[in-house]
């Protein structure tokens, strides 16, 4: 899965066929706030959301960014994969 950062829409996107799955974000001084994950209905149940989250977390880690997981889907992913807790911003836990 290839994930692109869409600066105009402030989201990370993955094009799957003619559909787009995405995670909205807010860039703050101290962290990247992931606020909402959306996978088109036609693609639900295929693991697309989890793959998208994993790819976005890899991007953030590679850039040395800290994460504030406001999106419940992202928080659940981190809870199930605690190795990602290392990139949580100060004061955030899942």
PDB file of N, CA, C and O in Angstrom:
ATOM      1  N   UNK A   1       0.848  -1.183   0.000  1.00  0.00           N
ATOM      2  CA  UNK A   1       0.000   0.000   0.000  1.00  0.00           C
ATOM      3  C   UNK A   1       0.889   1.240   0.000  1.00  0.00           C
ATOM      4  O   UNK A   1       1.782   1.379   0.836  1.00  0.00           O
ATOM      5  N   UNK A   2       0.635   2.126  -0.935  1.00  0.00           N
ATOM      6  CA  UNK A   2       1.390   3.383  -1.002  1.00  0.00           C
ATOM      7  C   UNK A   2       0.545   4.498  -0.387  1.00  0.00           C
ATOM      8  O   UNK A   2      -0.598   4.721  -0.786  1.00  0.00           O
ATOM      9  N   UNK A   3       1.124   5.184   0.581  1.00  0.00           N
ATOM     10  CA  UNK A   3       0.424   6.264   1.283  1.00  0.00           C
ATOM     11  C   UNK A   3       1.059   7.596   0.889  1.00  0.00           C
ATOM     12  O   UNK A   3       2.280   7.749   0.900  1.00  0.00           O
ATOM     13  N   UNK A   4       0.212   8.541   0.546  1.00  0.00           N
ATOM     14  CA  UNK A   4       0.650   9.889   0.180  1.00  0.00           C
ATOM     15  C   UNK A   4       0.102  10.886   1.189  1.00  0.00           C
ATOM     16  O   UNK A   4      -0.999  10.715   1.712  1.00  0.00           O
ATOM     17  N   UNK A   5       0.871  11.918   1.454  1.00  0.00           N
ATOM     18  CA  UNK A   5       0.416  13.005   2.321  1.00  0.00           C
ATOM     19  C   UNK A   5      -0.238  14.064   1.438  1.00  0.00           C
ATOM     20  O   UNK A   5       0.414  14.639   0.567  1.00  0.00           O
ATOM     21  N   UNK A   6      -1.513  14.318   1.660  1.00  0.00           N
ATOM     22  CA  UNK A   6      -2.247  15.340   0.917  1.00  0.00           C
ATOM     23  C   UNK A   6      -2.278  16.592   1.785  1.00  0.00           C
ATOM     24  O   UNK A   6      -3.090  16.704   2.703  1.00  0.00           O
ATOM     25  N   UNK A   7      -1.382  17.532   1.484  1.00  0.00           N
ATOM     26  CA  UNK A   7      -1.260  18.746   2.292  1.00  0.00           C
ATOM     27  C   UNK A   7      -2.513  19.607   2.223  1.00  0.00           C
ATOM     28  O   UNK A   7      -2.908  20.203   3.225  1.00  0.00           O
ATOM     29  N   UNK A   8      -3.138  19.680   1.059  1.00  0.00           N
ATOM     30  CA  UNK A   8      -4.319  20.513   0.871  1.00  0.00           C
ATOM     31  C   UNK A   8      -5.489  20.035   1.744  1.00  0.00           C
ATOM     32  O   UNK A   8      -6.181  20.840   2.368  1.00  0.00           O
ATOM     33  N   UNK A   9      -5.691  18.724   1.776  1.00  0.00           N
ATOM     34  CA  UNK A   9      -6.804  18.164   2.549  1.00  0.00           C
ATOM     35  C   UNK A   9      -6.397  17.780   3.968  1.00  0.00           C
ATOM     36  O   UNK A   9      -7.236  17.368   4.769  1.00  0.00           O
ATOM     37  N   UNK A  10      -5.107  17.915   4.276  1.00  0.00           N
ATOM     38  CA  UNK A  10      -4.547  17.573   5.579  1.00  0.00           C
ATOM     39  C   UNK A  10      -4.906  16.142   5.977  1.00  0.00           C
ATOM     40  O   UNK A  10      -5.526  15.884   7.009  1.00  0.00           O
ATOM     41  N   UNK A  11      -4.484  15.228   5.103  1.00  0.00           N
ATOM     42  CA  UNK A  11      -4.721  13.825   5.394  1.00  0.00           C
ATOM     43  C   UNK A  11      -3.702  12.959   4.670  1.00  0.00           C
ATOM     44  O   UNK A  11      -3.101  13.361   3.674  1.00  0.00           O
ATOM     45  N   UNK A  12      -3.529  11.757   5.205  1.00  0.00           N
ATOM     46  CA  UNK A  12      -2.720  10.734   4.554  1.00  0.00           C
ATOM     47  C   UNK A  12      -3.692   9.861   3.770  1.00  0.00           C
ATOM     48  O   UNK A  12      -4.732   9.464   4.296  1.00  0.00           O
ATOM     49  N   UNK A  13      -3.362   9.561   2.520  1.00  0.00           N
ATOM     50  CA  UNK A  13      -4.284   8.851   1.641  1.00  0.00           C
ATOM     51  C   UNK A  13      -3.625   7.632   1.015  1.00  0.00           C
ATOM     52  O   UNK A  13      -2.420   7.605   0.762  1.00  0.00           O
ATOM     53  N   UNK A  14      -4.458   6.624   0.773  1.00  0.00           N
ATOM     54  CA  UNK A  14      -4.047   5.451   0.013  1.00  0.00           C
ATOM     55  C   UNK A  14      -5.106   5.205  -1.051  1.00  0.00           C
ATOM     56  O   UNK A  14      -6.285   5.034  -0.739  1.00  0.00           O
ATOM     57  N   UNK A  15      -4.684   5.189  -2.290  1.00  0.00           N
ATOM     58  CA  UNK A  15      -5.581   4.912  -3.406  1.00  0.00           C
ATOM     59  C   UNK A  15      -5.655   3.405  -3.590  1.00  0.00           C
ATOM     60  O   UNK A  15      -4.635   2.751  -3.811  1.00  0.00           O
ATOM     61  N   UNK A  16      -6.856   2.855  -3.501  1.00  0.00           N
ATOM     62  CA  UNK A  16      -7.079   1.430  -3.706  1.00  0.00           C
ATOM     63  C   UNK A  16      -8.109   1.305  -4.820  1.00  0.00           C
ATOM     64  O   UNK A  16      -9.301   1.517  -4.597  1.00  0.00           O
ATOM     65  N   UNK A  17      -7.651   0.963  -6.009  1.00  0.00           N
ATOM     66  CA  UNK A  17      -8.539   0.956  -7.171  1.00  0.00           C
ATOM     67  C   UNK A  17      -9.045   2.372  -7.406  1.00  0.00           C
ATOM     68  O   UNK A  17      -8.257   3.309  -7.535  1.00  0.00           O
ATOM     69  N   UNK A  18     -10.361   2.520  -7.460  1.00  0.00           N
ATOM     70  CA  UNK A  18     -10.930   3.862  -7.650  1.00  0.00           C
ATOM     71  C   UNK A  18     -11.415   4.460  -6.327  1.00  0.00           C
ATOM     72  O   UNK A  18     -12.144   5.452  -6.319  1.00  0.00           O
ATOM     73  N   UNK A  19     -11.008   3.853  -5.213  1.00  0.00           N
ATOM     74  CA  UNK A  19     -11.411   4.314  -3.887  1.00  0.00           C
ATOM     75  C   UNK A  19     -10.211   4.914  -3.142  1.00  0.00           C
ATOM     76  O   UNK A  19      -9.059   4.601  -3.444  1.00  0.00           O
ATOM     77  N   UNK A  20     -10.503   5.779  -2.165  1.00  0.00           N
ATOM     78  CA  UNK A  20      -9.446   6.378  -1.345  1.00  0.00           C
ATOM     79  C   UNK A  20      -9.758   6.136   0.127  1.00  0.00           C
ATOM     80  O   UNK A  20     -10.830   6.499   0.613  1.00  0.00           O
ATOM     81  N   UNK A  21      -8.811   5.519   0.834  1.00  0.00           N
ATOM     82  CA  UNK A  21      -8.869   5.398   2.285  1.00  0.00           C
ATOM     83  C   UNK A  21      -7.959   6.493   2.836  1.00  0.00           C
ATOM     84  O   UNK A  21      -6.940   6.816   2.225  1.00  0.00           O
ATOM     85  N   UNK A  22      -8.321   7.067   3.989  1.00  0.00           N
ATOM     86  CA  UNK A  22      -7.515   8.182   4.485  1.00  0.00           C
ATOM     87  C   UNK A  22      -7.563   8.319   5.999  1.00  0.00           C
ATOM     88  O   UNK A  22      -8.452   7.795   6.671  1.00  0.00           O
ATOM     89  N   UNK A  23      -6.567   9.046   6.510  1.00  0.00           N
ATOM     90  CA  UNK A  23      -6.514   9.446   7.912  1.00  0.00           C
ATOM     91  C   UNK A  23      -6.316  10.953   7.934  1.00  0.00           C
ATOM     92  O   UNK A  23      -5.327  11.463   7.407  1.00  0.00           O
ATOM     93  N   UNK A  24      -7.258  11.666   8.546  1.00  0.00           N
ATOM     94  CA  UNK A  24      -7.131  13.112   8.715  1.00  0.00           C
ATOM     95  C   UNK A  24      -6.128  13.407   9.827  1.00  0.00           C
ATOM     96  O   UNK A  24      -6.004  12.641  10.782  1.00  0.00           O
ATOM     97  N   UNK A  25      -5.416  14.519   9.693  1.00  0.00           N
ATOM     98  CA  UNK A  25      -4.453  14.898  10.721  1.00  0.00           C
ATOM     99  C   UNK A  25      -4.464  16.403  10.954  1.00  0.00           C
ATOM    100  O   UNK A  25      -4.918  17.186  10.120  1.00  0.00           O
ATOM    101  N   UNK A  26      -3.951  16.774  12.111  1.00  0.00           N
ATOM    102  CA  UNK A  26      -3.680  18.172  12.445  1.00  0.00           C
ATOM    103  C   UNK A  26      -2.214  18.222  12.859  1.00  0.00           C
ATOM    104  O   UNK A  26      -1.786  17.462  13.729  1.00  0.00           O
ATOM    105  N   UNK A  27      -1.456  19.101  12.249  1.00  0.00           N
ATOM    106  CA  UNK A  27      -0.039  19.260  12.583  1.00  0.00           C
ATOM    107  C   UNK A  27       0.075  20.373  13.612  1.00  0.00           C
ATOM    108  O   UNK A  27      -0.292  21.519  13.354  1.00  0.00           O
ATOM    109  N   UNK A  28       0.581  20.021  14.763  1.00  0.00           N
ATOM    110  CA  UNK A  28       0.821  21.009  15.826  1.00  0.00           C
ATOM    111  C   UNK A  28       2.321  21.068  16.099  1.00  0.00           C
ATOM    112  O   UNK A  28       3.096  20.287  15.545  1.00  0.00           O
ATOM    113  N   UNK A  29       2.709  21.981  16.938  1.00  0.00           N
ATOM    114  CA  UNK A  29       4.122  22.157  17.242  1.00  0.00           C
ATOM    115  C   UNK A  29       4.724  20.908  17.899  1.00  0.00           C
ATOM    116  O   UNK A  29       5.854  20.519  17.606  1.00  0.00           O
ATOM    117  N   UNK A  30       3.951  20.298  18.783  1.00  0.00           N
ATOM    118  CA  UNK A  30       4.465  19.193  19.582  1.00  0.00           C
ATOM    119  C   UNK A  30       4.165  17.803  19.022  1.00  0.00           C
ATOM    120  O   UNK A  30       4.791  16.829  19.440  1.00  0.00           O
ATOM    121  N   UNK A  31       3.221  17.690  18.087  1.00  0.00           N
ATOM    122  CA  UNK A  31       2.817  16.357  17.625  1.00  0.00           C
ATOM    123  C   UNK A  31       1.961  16.443  16.373  1.00  0.00           C
ATOM    124  O   UNK A  31       1.514  17.515  15.965  1.00  0.00           O
ATOM    125  N   UNK A  32       1.750  15.275  15.780  1.00  0.00           N
ATOM    126  CA  UNK A  32       0.770  15.105  14.711  1.00  0.00           C
ATOM    127  C   UNK A  32      -0.447  14.461  15.368  1.00  0.00           C
ATOM    128  O   UNK A  32      -0.343  13.398  15.979  1.00  0.00           O
ATOM    129  N   UNK A  33      -1.580  15.104  15.239  1.00  0.00           N
ATOM    130  CA  UNK A  33      -2.822  14.589  15.803  1.00  0.00           C
ATOM    131  C   UNK A  33      -3.579  13.862  14.691  1.00  0.00           C
ATOM    132  O   UNK A  33      -4.032  14.483  13.729  1.00  0.00           O
ATOM    133  N   UNK A  34      -3.712  12.548  14.832  1.00  0.00           N
ATOM    134  CA  UNK A  34      -4.506  11.773  13.873  1.00  0.00           C
ATOM    135  C   UNK A  34      -5.933  11.771  14.391  1.00  0.00           C
ATOM    136  O   UNK A  34      -6.214  11.238  15.464  1.00  0.00           O
ATOM    137  N   UNK A  35      -6.838  12.374  13.616  1.00  0.00           N
ATOM    138  CA  UNK A  35      -8.173  12.662  14.132  1.00  0.00           C
ATOM    139  C   UNK A  35      -9.285  11.766  13.601  1.00  0.00           C
ATOM    140  O   UNK A  35     -10.307  11.602  14.268  1.00  0.00           O
ATOM    141  N   UNK A  36      -9.113  11.184  12.421  1.00  0.00           N
ATOM    142  CA  UNK A  36     -10.208  10.401  11.829  1.00  0.00           C
ATOM    143  C   UNK A  36      -9.656   9.482  10.751  1.00  0.00           C
ATOM    144  O   UNK A  36      -8.864   9.901   9.908  1.00  0.00           O
ATOM    145  N   UNK A  37     -10.085   8.219  10.786  1.00  0.00           N
ATOM    146  CA  UNK A  37      -9.718   7.245   9.760  1.00  0.00           C
ATOM    147  C   UNK A  37     -10.982   6.847   9.017  1.00  0.00           C
ATOM    148  O   UNK A  37     -12.023   6.591   9.622  1.00  0.00           O
ATOM    149  N   UNK A  38     -10.873   6.799   7.694  1.00  0.00           N
ATOM    150  CA  UNK A  38     -12.036   6.405   6.896  1.00  0.00           C
ATOM    151  C   UNK A  38     -11.619   5.454   5.779  1.00  0.00           C
ATOM    152  O   UNK A  38     -10.687   5.714   5.018  1.00  0.00           O
ATOM    153  N   UNK A  39     -12.347   4.344   5.713  1.00  0.00           N
ATOM    154  CA  UNK A  39     -12.164   3.354   4.652  1.00  0.00           C
ATOM    155  C   UNK A  39     -13.511   3.237   3.942  1.00  0.00           C
ATOM    156  O   UNK A  39     -14.536   3.068   4.602  1.00  0.00           O
ATOM    157  N   UNK A  40     -13.528   3.322   2.610  1.00  0.00           N
ATOM    158  CA  UNK A  40     -14.795   3.189   1.882  1.00  0.00           C
ATOM    159  C   UNK A  40     -15.506   1.874   2.224  1.00  0.00           C
ATOM    160  O   UNK A  40     -14.863   0.845   2.429  1.00  0.00           O
ATOM    161  N   UNK A  41     -16.828   1.925   2.282  1.00  0.00           N
ATOM    162  CA  UNK A  41     -17.657   0.758   2.618  1.00  0.00           C
ATOM    163  C   UNK A  41     -17.259  -0.483   1.818  1.00  0.00           C
ATOM    164  O   UNK A  41     -17.195  -1.586   2.362  1.00  0.00           O
ATOM    165  N   UNK A  42     -16.993  -0.294   0.521  1.00  0.00           N
ATOM    166  CA  UNK A  42     -16.674  -1.420  -0.355  1.00  0.00           C
ATOM    167  C   UNK A  42     -15.386  -2.139   0.055  1.00  0.00           C
ATOM    168  O   UNK A  42     -15.173  -3.293  -0.316  1.00  0.00           O
ATOM    169  N   UNK A  43     -14.525  -1.454   0.824  1.00  0.00           N
ATOM    170  CA  UNK A  43     -13.234  -2.024   1.206  1.00  0.00           C
ATOM    171  C   UNK A  43     -13.181  -2.474   2.662  1.00  0.00           C
ATOM    172  O   UNK A  43     -12.158  -2.993   3.111  1.00  0.00           O
ATOM    173  N   UNK A  44     -14.263  -2.284   3.398  1.00  0.00           N
ATOM    174  CA  UNK A  44     -14.276  -2.659   4.815  1.00  0.00           C
ATOM    175  C   UNK A  44     -14.081  -4.155   4.976  1.00  0.00           C
ATOM    176  O   UNK A  44     -14.480  -4.944   4.119  1.00  0.00           O
ATOM    177  N   UNK A  45     -13.459  -4.535   6.090  1.00  0.00           N
ATOM    178  CA  UNK A  45     -13.267  -5.943   6.403  1.00  0.00           C
ATOM    179  C   UNK A  45     -12.102  -6.609   5.700  1.00  0.00           C
ATOM    180  O   UNK A  45     -11.955  -7.829   5.771  1.00  0.00           O
ATOM    181  N   UNK A  46     -11.273  -5.832   5.026  1.00  0.00           N
ATOM    182  CA  UNK A  46     -10.129  -6.378   4.288  1.00  0.00           C
ATOM    183  C   UNK A  46      -8.793  -6.012   4.926  1.00  0.00           C
ATOM    184  O   UNK A  46      -7.736  -6.316   4.373  1.00  0.00           O
ATOM    185  N   UNK A  47      -8.835  -5.363   6.084  1.00  0.00           N
ATOM    186  CA  UNK A  47      -7.601  -4.973   6.761  1.00  0.00           C
ATOM    187  C   UNK A  47      -6.986  -3.694   6.219  1.00  0.00           C
ATOM    188  O   UNK A  47      -5.866  -3.342   6.588  1.00  0.00           O
ATOM    189  N   UNK A  48      -7.697  -2.999   5.354  1.00  0.00           N
ATOM    190  CA  UNK A  48      -7.173  -1.767   4.738  1.00  0.00           C
ATOM    191  C   UNK A  48      -6.886  -0.708   5.805  1.00  0.00           C
ATOM    192  O   UNK A  48      -5.845  -0.053   5.769  1.00  0.00           O
ATOM    193  N   UNK A  49      -7.801  -0.543   6.743  1.00  0.00           N
ATOM    194  CA  UNK A  49      -7.622   0.471   7.787  1.00  0.00           C
ATOM    195  C   UNK A  49      -6.372   0.233   8.605  1.00  0.00           C
ATOM    196  O   UNK A  49      -5.602   1.161   8.855  1.00  0.00           O
ATOM    197  N   UNK A  50      -6.163  -1.013   9.028  1.00  0.00           N
ATOM    198  CA  UNK A  50      -4.980  -1.323   9.823  1.00  0.00           C
ATOM    199  C   UNK A  50      -3.701  -1.139   9.012  1.00  0.00           C
ATOM    200  O   UNK A  50      -2.701  -0.650   9.537  1.00  0.00           O
ATOM    201  N   UNK A  51      -3.725  -1.524   7.743  1.00  0.00           N
ATOM    202  CA  UNK A  51      -2.548  -1.327   6.887  1.00  0.00           C
ATOM    203  C   UNK A  51      -2.256   0.160   6.710  1.00  0.00           C
ATOM    204  O   UNK A  51      -1.099   0.581   6.710  1.00  0.00           O
ATOM    205  N   UNK A  52      -3.308   0.942   6.559  1.00  0.00           N
ATOM    206  CA  UNK A  52      -3.144   2.392   6.415  1.00  0.00           C
ATOM    207  C   UNK A  52      -2.524   2.989   7.669  1.00  0.00           C
ATOM    208  O   UNK A  52      -1.579   3.773   7.588  1.00  0.00           O
ATOM    209  N   UNK A  53      -3.056   2.616   8.830  1.00  0.00           N
ATOM    210  CA  UNK A  53      -2.517   3.130  10.096  1.00  0.00           C
ATOM    211  C   UNK A  53      -1.045   2.754  10.226  1.00  0.00           C
ATOM    212  O   UNK A  53      -0.217   3.598  10.568  1.00  0.00           O
ATOM    213  N   UNK A  54      -0.718   1.503   9.957  1.00  0.00           N
ATOM    214  CA  UNK A  54       0.670   1.062  10.080  1.00  0.00           C
ATOM    215  C   UNK A  54       1.597   1.861   9.171  1.00  0.00           C
ATOM    216  O   UNK A  54       2.684   2.262   9.588  1.00  0.00           O
ATOM    217  N   UNK A  55       1.178   2.090   7.948  1.00  0.00           N
ATOM    218  CA  UNK A  55       1.995   2.871   7.014  1.00  0.00           C
ATOM    219  C   UNK A  55       2.181   4.309   7.490  1.00  0.00           C
ATOM    220  O   UNK A  55       3.281   4.855   7.404  1.00  0.00           O
ATOM    221  N   UNK A  56       1.119   4.919   7.989  1.00  0.00           N
ATOM    222  CA  UNK A  56       1.217   6.300   8.479  1.00  0.00           C
ATOM    223  C   UNK A  56       2.138   6.354   9.703  1.00  0.00           C
ATOM    224  O   UNK A  56       2.949   7.272   9.821  1.00  0.00           O
ATOM    225  N   UNK A  57       2.023   5.396  10.601  1.00  0.00           N
ATOM    226  CA  UNK A  57       2.902   5.376  11.778  1.00  0.00           C
ATOM    227  C   UNK A  57       4.361   5.219  11.360  1.00  0.00           C
ATOM    228  O   UNK A  57       5.245   5.834  11.957  1.00  0.00           O
ATOM    229  N   UNK A  58       4.619   4.406  10.347  1.00  0.00           N
ATOM    230  CA  UNK A  58       5.989   4.254   9.845  1.00  0.00           C
ATOM    231  C   UNK A  58       6.513   5.574   9.289  1.00  0.00           C
ATOM    232  O   UNK A  58       7.675   5.922   9.499  1.00  0.00           O
ATOM    233  N   UNK A  59       5.660   6.304   8.584  1.00  0.00           N
ATOM    234  CA  UNK A  59       6.050   7.613   8.048  1.00  0.00           C
ATOM    235  C   UNK A  59       6.395   8.564   9.186  1.00  0.00           C
ATOM    236  O   UNK A  59       7.431   9.227   9.160  1.00  0.00           O
ATOM    237  N   UNK A  60       5.515   8.625  10.188  1.00  0.00           N
ATOM    238  CA  UNK A  60       5.742   9.533  11.314  1.00  0.00           C
ATOM    239  C   UNK A  60       7.025   9.174  12.057  1.00  0.00           C
ATOM    240  O   UNK A  60       7.810  10.055  12.407  1.00  0.00           O
ATOM    241  N   UNK A  61       7.235   7.894  12.293  1.00  0.00           N
ATOM    242  CA  UNK A  61       8.442   7.460  12.999  1.00  0.00           C
ATOM    243  C   UNK A  61       9.692   7.821  12.207  1.00  0.00           C
ATOM    244  O   UNK A  61      10.675   8.285  12.785  1.00  0.00           O
ATOM    245  N   UNK A  62       9.669   7.615  10.906  1.00  0.00           N
ATOM    246  CA  UNK A  62      10.841   7.900  10.080  1.00  0.00           C
ATOM    247  C   UNK A  62      11.187   9.387  10.065  1.00  0.00           C
ATOM    248  O   UNK A  62      12.335   9.761   9.825  1.00  0.00           O
ATOM    249  N   UNK A  63      10.198  10.224  10.322  1.00  0.00           N
ATOM    250  CA  UNK A  63      10.419  11.676  10.346  1.00  0.00           C
ATOM    251  C   UNK A  63      10.654  12.195  11.760  1.00  0.00           C
ATOM    252  O   UNK A  63      10.832  13.396  11.960  1.00  0.00           O
ATOM    253  N   UNK A  64      10.654  11.292  12.739  1.00  0.00           N
ATOM    254  CA  UNK A  64      10.885  11.695  14.130  1.00  0.00           C
ATOM    255  C   UNK A  64       9.711  12.441  14.748  1.00  0.00           C
ATOM    256  O   UNK A  64       9.880  13.162  15.731  1.00  0.00           O
ATOM    257  N   UNK A  65       8.527  12.272  14.177  1.00  0.00           N
ATOM    258  CA  UNK A  65       7.330  12.955  14.675  1.00  0.00           C
ATOM    259  C   UNK A  65       6.757  12.214  15.880  1.00  0.00           C
ATOM    260  O   UNK A  65       6.899  10.998  16.008  1.00  0.00           O
ATOM    261  N   UNK A  66       6.116  12.965  16.749  1.00  0.00           N
ATOM    262  CA  UNK A  66       5.373  12.390  17.870  1.00  0.00           C
ATOM    263  C   UNK A  66       3.903  12.371  17.494  1.00  0.00           C
ATOM    264  O   UNK A  66       3.442  13.195  16.704  1.00  0.00           O
ATOM    265  N   UNK A  67       3.172  11.427  18.066  1.00  0.00           N
ATOM    266  CA  UNK A  67       1.797  11.160  17.671  1.00  0.00           C
ATOM    267  C   UNK A  67       0.827  11.372  18.827  1.00  0.00           C
ATOM    268  O   UNK A  67       1.098  10.983  19.963  1.00  0.00           O
ATOM    269  N   UNK A  68      -0.304  11.993  18.517  1.00  0.00           N
ATOM    270  CA  UNK A  68      -1.430  12.094  19.436  1.00  0.00           C
ATOM    271  C   UNK A  68      -2.604  11.384  18.756  1.00  0.00           C
ATOM    272  O   UNK A  68      -3.203  11.940  17.836  1.00  0.00           O
ATOM    273  N   UNK A  69      -2.944  10.157  19.196  1.00  0.00           N
ATOM    274  CA  UNK A  69      -3.977   9.368  18.529  1.00  0.00           C
ATOM    275  C   UNK A  69      -5.385   9.726  18.992  1.00  0.00           C
ATOM    276  O   UNK A  69      -5.943   9.054  19.860  1.00  0.00           O
ATOM    277  N   UNK A  70      -5.956  10.766  18.426  1.00  0.00           N
ATOM    278  CA  UNK A  70      -7.310  11.164  18.790  1.00  0.00           C
ATOM    279  C   UNK A  70      -8.359  10.270  18.150  1.00  0.00           C
ATOM    280  O   UNK A  70      -9.470  10.149  18.666  1.00  0.00           O
ATOM    281  N   UNK A  71      -8.022   9.650  17.046  1.00  0.00           N
ATOM    282  CA  UNK A  71      -8.925   8.730  16.353  1.00  0.00           C
ATOM    283  C   UNK A  71      -8.971   7.404  17.118  1.00  0.00           C
ATOM    284  O   UNK A  71      -7.926   6.798  17.354  1.00  0.00           O
ATOM    285  N   UNK A  72     -10.159   6.946  17.506  1.00  0.00           N
ATOM    286  CA  UNK A  72     -10.262   5.674  18.237  1.00  0.00           C
ATOM    287  C   UNK A  72      -9.687   4.482  17.473  1.00  0.00           C
ATOM    288  O   UNK A  72      -9.130   3.572  18.087  1.00  0.00           O
ATOM    289  N   UNK A  73      -9.811   4.474  16.163  1.00  0.00           N
ATOM    290  CA  UNK A  73      -9.281   3.375  15.350  1.00  0.00           C
ATOM    291  C   UNK A  73      -7.758   3.314  15.465  1.00  0.00           C
ATOM    292  O   UNK A  73      -7.185   2.232  15.599  1.00  0.00           O
ATOM    293  N   UNK A  74      -7.110   4.469  15.413  1.00  0.00           N
ATOM    294  CA  UNK A  74      -5.652   4.537  15.550  1.00  0.00           C
ATOM    295  C   UNK A  74      -5.251   4.101  16.963  1.00  0.00           C
ATOM    296  O   UNK A  74      -4.280   3.363  17.129  1.00  0.00           O
ATOM    297  N   UNK A  75      -5.986   4.551  17.972  1.00  0.00           N
ATOM    298  CA  UNK A  75      -5.686   4.182  19.353  1.00  0.00           C
ATOM    299  C   UNK A  75      -5.784   2.670  19.553  1.00  0.00           C
ATOM    300  O   UNK A  75      -4.943   2.081  20.232  1.00  0.00           O
ATOM    301  N   UNK A  76      -6.800   2.043  18.969  1.00  0.00           N
ATOM    302  CA  UNK A  76      -6.951   0.584  19.073  1.00  0.00           C
ATOM    303  C   UNK A  76      -5.773  -0.119  18.396  1.00  0.00           C
ATOM    304  O   UNK A  76      -5.259  -1.109  18.916  1.00  0.00           O
ATOM    305  N   UNK A  77      -5.350   0.383  17.252  1.00  0.00           N
ATOM    306  CA  UNK A  77      -4.211  -0.219  16.557  1.00  0.00           C
ATOM    307  C   UNK A  77      -2.976  -0.183  17.453  1.00  0.00           C
ATOM    308  O   UNK A  77      -2.271  -1.184  17.577  1.00  0.00           O
ATOM    309  N   UNK A  78      -2.711   0.958  18.073  1.00  0.00           N
ATOM    310  CA  UNK A  78      -1.534   1.091  18.931  1.00  0.00           C
ATOM    311  C   UNK A  78      -1.667   0.200  20.171  1.00  0.00           C
ATOM    312  O   UNK A  78      -0.687  -0.390  20.626  1.00  0.00           O
ATOM    313  N   UNK A  79      -2.860   0.110  20.701  1.00  0.00           N
ATOM    314  CA  UNK A  79      -3.083  -0.757  21.871  1.00  0.00           C
ATOM    315  C   UNK A  79      -2.780  -2.216  21.513  1.00  0.00           C
ATOM    316  O   UNK A  79      -2.218  -2.948  22.328  1.00  0.00           O
ATOM    317  N   UNK A  80      -3.146  -2.640  20.309  1.00  0.00           N
ATOM    318  CA  UNK A  80      -2.893  -4.011  19.865  1.00  0.00           C
ATOM    319  C   UNK A  80      -1.447  -4.234  19.422  1.00  0.00           C
ATOM    320  O   UNK A  80      -0.974  -5.368  19.348  1.00  0.00           O
ATOM    321  N   UNK A  81      -0.754  -3.131  19.130  1.00  0.00           N
ATOM    322  CA  UNK A  81       0.636  -3.187  18.661  1.00  0.00           C
ATOM    323  C   UNK A  81       1.474  -2.228  19.510  1.00  0.00           C
ATOM    324  O   UNK A  81       1.870  -1.165  19.034  1.00  0.00           O
ATOM    325  N   UNK A  82       1.744  -2.598  20.764  1.00  0.00           N
ATOM    326  CA  UNK A  82       2.373  -1.672  21.712  1.00  0.00           C
ATOM    327  C   UNK A  82       3.768  -1.186  21.326  1.00  0.00           C
ATOM    328  O   UNK A  82       4.280  -0.250  21.941  1.00  0.00           O
ATOM    329  N   UNK A  83       4.393  -1.801  20.322  1.00  0.00           N
ATOM    330  CA  UNK A  83       5.705  -1.310  19.888  1.00  0.00           C
ATOM    331  C   UNK A  83       5.614   0.122  19.354  1.00  0.00           C
ATOM    332  O   UNK A  83       6.628   0.813  19.257  1.00  0.00           O
ATOM    333  N   UNK A  84       4.403   0.569  19.006  1.00  0.00           N
ATOM    334  CA  UNK A  84       4.227   1.932  18.489  1.00  0.00           C
ATOM    335  C   UNK A  84       4.071   2.970  19.604  1.00  0.00           C
ATOM    336  O   UNK A  84       4.048   4.168  19.322  1.00  0.00           O
ATOM    337  N   UNK A  85       3.965   2.540  20.845  1.00  0.00           N
ATOM    338  CA  UNK A  85       3.817   3.491  21.957  1.00  0.00           C
ATOM    339  C   UNK A  85       5.013   4.428  22.063  1.00  0.00           C
ATOM    340  O   UNK A  85       4.911   5.511  22.639  1.00  0.00           O
ATOM    341  N   UNK A  86       6.138   4.012  21.511  1.00  0.00           N
ATOM    342  CA  UNK A  86       7.361   4.831  21.592  1.00  0.00           C
ATOM    343  C   UNK A  86       7.228   6.164  20.850  1.00  0.00           C
ATOM    344  O   UNK A  86       7.987   7.094  21.125  1.00  0.00           O
ATOM    345  N   UNK A  87       6.278   6.274  19.915  1.00  0.00           N
ATOM    346  CA  UNK A  87       6.131   7.545  19.192  1.00  0.00           C
ATOM    347  C   UNK A  87       4.977   8.395  19.724  1.00  0.00           C
ATOM    348  O   UNK A  87       4.664   9.439  19.151  1.00  0.00           O
ATOM    349  N   UNK A  88       4.340   7.957  20.817  1.00  0.00           N
ATOM    350  CA  UNK A  88       3.259   8.757  21.389  1.00  0.00           C
ATOM    351  C   UNK A  88       3.814  10.052  21.976  1.00  0.00           C
ATOM    352  O   UNK A  88       4.878  10.067  22.595  1.00  0.00           O
ATOM    353  N   UNK A  89       3.083  11.115  21.772  1.00  0.00           N
ATOM    354  CA  UNK A  89       3.461  12.407  22.350  1.00  0.00           C
ATOM    355  C   UNK A  89       3.328  12.336  23.868  1.00  0.00           C
ATOM    356  O   UNK A  89       2.580  11.519  24.406  1.00  0.00           O
ATOM    357  N   UNK A  90       4.058  13.199  24.537  1.00  0.00           N
ATOM    358  CA  UNK A  90       4.013  13.250  26.003  1.00  0.00           C
ATOM    359  C   UNK A  90       2.570  13.469  26.466  1.00  0.00           C
ATOM    360  O   UNK A  90       1.852  14.320  25.941  1.00  0.00           O
ATOM    361  N   UNK A  91       2.173  12.685  27.453  1.00  0.00           N
ATOM    362  CA  UNK A  91       0.837  12.819  28.013  1.00  0.00           C
ATOM    363  C   UNK A  91      -0.217  11.957  27.349  1.00  0.00           C
ATOM    364  O   UNK A  91      -1.367  11.939  27.788  1.00  0.00           O
ATOM    365  N   UNK A  92       0.156  11.243  26.299  1.00  0.00           N
ATOM    366  CA  UNK A  92      -0.811  10.385  25.596  1.00  0.00           C
ATOM    367  C   UNK A  92      -0.516   8.927  25.895  1.00  0.00           C
ATOM    368  O   UNK A  92       0.639   8.502  25.928  1.00  0.00           O
ATOM    369  N   UNK A  93      -1.576   8.174  26.110  1.00  0.00           N
ATOM    370  CA  UNK A  93      -1.470   6.755  26.352  1.00  0.00           C
ATOM    371  C   UNK A  93      -2.683   6.082  25.717  1.00  0.00           C
ATOM    372  O   UNK A  93      -3.702   6.730  25.474  1.00  0.00           O
ATOM    373  N   UNK A  94      -2.574   4.812  25.454  1.00  0.00           N
ATOM    374  CA  UNK A  94      -3.716   4.072  24.884  1.00  0.00           C
ATOM    375  C   UNK A  94      -3.966   2.826  25.714  1.00  0.00           C
ATOM    376  O   UNK A  94      -4.880   2.057  25.414  1.00  0.00           O
TER     377      UNK A  94
END
